[in-house]
């Protein structure tokens, strides 16, 4: 700092200047406010900060851990089985224009927003919204979405594990019609299937002259429908639990728990494998697929632009929603990842790298998928549109069908399903860690003691497993579809819109940009000005337009058995889906109403001050130059200004120690104590005032601040140069 004598007056307005040239030392978490009195003043923000109970909030060991976790989480099954199909469906190469436009307008800005507020507040999905308390419902909304997502996402891994185990054989079971699950319609003779027309009267809806390809089924489809799922006729027929899938589901949850039980310290290391190894298998499969006959047909079909598709609203809707799915926006997990960063970590650079890797992976996956689909089209003699699939249909029917035609099919099948499992596992790691972190941050004193966090993590895994058992019954696919369609689809767009409003308009975009400067230690005026316009205008409008177009293009949930049979969900099932969707977003207005009613009940209607409802709850290292500490943290008083709000009720101001640790105190009047913890300036002085407003001990006067329990205002002179641990 240039001026070592710079000081700030902390009076009734309680102003504290954060050092402009060098941000004050920051803790790893807002919960870890009290440091051992023996801590050296040379400690920096990169050092773990302990809470009074001896525990600490986890942080990534290395800078690259955060980037690996982001890539591992967001680069998942959606990149592999959804993007290529959307690209084909919406004009091939022409789809890249709206896709990358949405990346710039919404994807990167929203991902960076979530990560940066998590890093700034050092808190998970719920407590991070102390940055804008009136919008704390956003945190509860994202936590509910994460819970619902975690319940059904591991079901996909149970399917993949089931296929992986079935691949360890000389002949993959979905390559023949010899299984006990096969029907008389099963055929591997596609020459017969493409030979023309056949009379199937009385067999297919009582009609005649159906094409053979619509009548016959392939062994891969029957293996999936009749053996793996053994699906019933509707959601009102749940059937029995498929114990092979239930055991695979249990194994998936055991793996997840083992990797996240100790927090990001262990899961961060696992990410090095789960985030990178899929690329190895993807490259191997790409090379192999491109050598197959007909591969060029599929790749040409994938990339050939059809610019007329750009006139369709659905193309732009698909581009926007794919960005939110792929970048995992609006579900709170990115915020949790950011909260595990050191305070001064450069997450801006990581966001750019992440965007390149994420979108690049989606583009690469298209070559892997459409090379094999081109081969299938060539082998079966049908149009590639007849074999193109997305979602589970691609991963568990189309691709296994193609693998069965390749030499050494079991080997390639093992490679494919290991890649699929790894893509899903790291996504599940971070999602479950984000859910646990959001709740633990709400009760740090209780859940960070001893092994309680590990036990709580295990409890959440058990609860999600029990809920997911409903999805591994014979009718479980219908339940899975409801979770997938309603729990985190259009709703995350609304969540993202509320996030933009809360940060840009309520917390303040200028304050947010200064916070970025405090964290990163640099300021790029032109870039910050562009970011300001994005968060104020461009990004929220883009998100709102995508949401409106999504609502316009909404269609009723169905499940397609085959070209001849589509199951339409009953009204009661649709109602359950909408209740599931609303259960999250309704939290935003509920907590707004709760905050207003609480203030009226405690202080009367005259106390209903909107400014008090939207004031952020920050710690001293999070303040800008000129910020008013007492005003920003409404729960603080002069005597406990520097004590985190979640520990206030546990602090006894009449003693010198807090949970066995000694903290020097400075008296002004009897009973008034300022605990000096790691945030407190070392030369803090409390100055009582005379009735006429003059200071008893000298120094500038201040107006009465009206704090309860004080007869006069109190001035504190703070030397910002000495903001360091004591």
Steps between C-alpha positions, in 0.01 A plus 500: 500500500633840405381690804571308821330766707159478330221476759125485499252624755252241627228704661127466519522456120768237565702549183787264430726552201626188332855555381468597134840384374500174691190323625499414869585153604201273453382186667420181318144521623270740668446234762866478591518835670709428804864405469731376766667788678834345421444543126775692332431825325669351197204270442328567174171417343645185355539351842214301643307687762374308799172546668475514876409135513827405336339413168532692179312551178656305218693664218664359191861395553620633164378769266441252220269293723220752447528486121511121502192488722310739271592299191420171673163622623365691204651289222271202540237289334318801353805590291521145369142398434306826461712753310574282193132416457396866535763597248364248248138590578548877464689540178836331554783753479247786495408416860848608610408866439218522760690263728818708525296821509323366811837402647611864479172665601398271785726200558830664593349801687270284716763237576749770600237676713423186699863404548613848600230562762576159650868588518434849637263384772688172572164331550284234340174525310282638782724717715661662198179703463590702807630717220135590436290372793165583343583243229612228739225282356724454194732293717220276621368468143837383366542261794165336427590472131833341593327249726254398228780485245714280724211260559460411133843564348663197662231280345670564166825374650322187623392429140854558375643269769247233402614519136866506602467177698309340210788591265742258664407213272607360167177616329313806623143395589333776299648374172277193457135402528576191709423647842201398705382861487480512119165494315408352163540847347873508576721479193860553401423454128477859384517394139157352554391811689576721203362268233174689460156463653334226701143430609483519877124513535386454857853535633565874485191698598293288261643671191648358184813563293710641784868526415706217638736739679205625703380151575819314588721593794870460543663303786653815656157659542350185646793452738445853634122495515426141599807396698674802657180699567239226461268796464130492584218662304477820702593700806197362683663154480827535696567127513777362719849627572758380247758372744782491246448874441450565872838341578665701221337813643633413846850451356480839327409672827774318691754626244365855528509494880853359510623781276329795672492388864805710586386796291682664213837395638434147373245556225734759346765232459254251354402762242844473340397152387127537442533831313786403268464126433172540305694699240739209455213262431326760284807536276539121476135459402519790253797347318334158491164638386649710223656185349161330467315485164246779473657717772546786254127497426419562864759776545377675185144475628615647835676803355309588182333835575131554438462874548122487463488343846619832646151635430345250741449617856568149628858519372572801721317344794710184470820704480416699812383210713799286396735770630331502839506120522857470377638782719296382803357848559228573752541196724751631755782252437721756322456732798611222734808435286590868508465506878781244533745739329748719684373857521750636247474213249470615136172329412453739206779328307364158595155596373636573152695173493197312627277645227746395229532148639127453560381615161795334327410168664142528376625561147747209520232265632298567185771341287514194728122452487427574136791296368343190657147603397624536142636147522163373628321679217738342249464149645120509527440680174277764658509876528714630785195682636354158582790409729573840658410508868563711809504440874471144635387382157842590361710369789316174562347409163660670198862491611495144646331390176790646305759352735351155443592517130868577565779245528590424863168656602538430877825699514350806334192463716713503816680814378175676420323430828805580711512836322128548564538415871794737544309781327212450742696434819684831525175683427340309787799572729466875468119502508493304825785705647311818410189369676693405813699826508183711476355336813825473696564871449166567665601309812882515509541475876286185513599318182873573486582340834697177484357255250156658485552633150593153375195353673275769354641438152423131543147581616432712191630220276268250672198731460569553129548125454166421664317754283670360189376147574168609351686542170648150486163325512341359185313827460793708619573651158172693519601646839848579366350692208294717737805586710707575192234705320372714788754528781769698321393604153322832444516582870876557496445783252285682755760435771770651278284805434451557874876465551566774244247732660626436853866567421478767229207707626459431872854436622628742235703432187757767588558348842527154340765620255699655784475169682652330197785748510551425869519126431714503186724795582460659157251712313434502127282811448380410150421140594321604818290749306397225258417269792288774652280521191477124475374452856270802491342450158626237257515184711172542695313585179653197326401271788147645510454455124619138516258433784205655313581306183531183710152555640357563153655181361395288800354161413348233719734236642492167314711186484570346160514121501537471125389663176161338555448555872529821703388509862317817611529581870173534694398836642579404860858414404539831317368679810763330715764615254389862520488482880856375490601790276321762710635362829833664423420833338218576747769540766603837355170683566441304824821627656434851376162499674654344810765775523237775472260342751781430747609862492144625551441264794824593673497874442155595384386631165710815540814287501430367151805651335575339164863607528536299818357193328748507213816588692765231452649323800873528445820464697765773518726349234205514257441876536579765245649839568241706686266214590317527831563182701216546749265594220602210275473242775171580675564234765826656613550737793804698602587234756498215251562674170774263400340179621324289231125510534465124526714504816346801673264302717786284626724789600493617860626853497569505873802271475837520330491158339293341230489119515833481676682750279619829644407822324619844623219744563474875527254658744321827446217487750425215740364196320599617151753263347648476154647153442815530291506204264679467169289770338539762769750783451770471763462858622119507525382742768148556630436863581190588710337839449385758748132608497599805296651278231866564580725195537611416853842379388555746220453454128220603266142514617221295354124514501308260719469176303199376690649161572306314771675486835723802439453843649715671243656440164838339480787598275764255391812605319624225271849478355438305180869423467470268801213285378670169565462197727606559858 
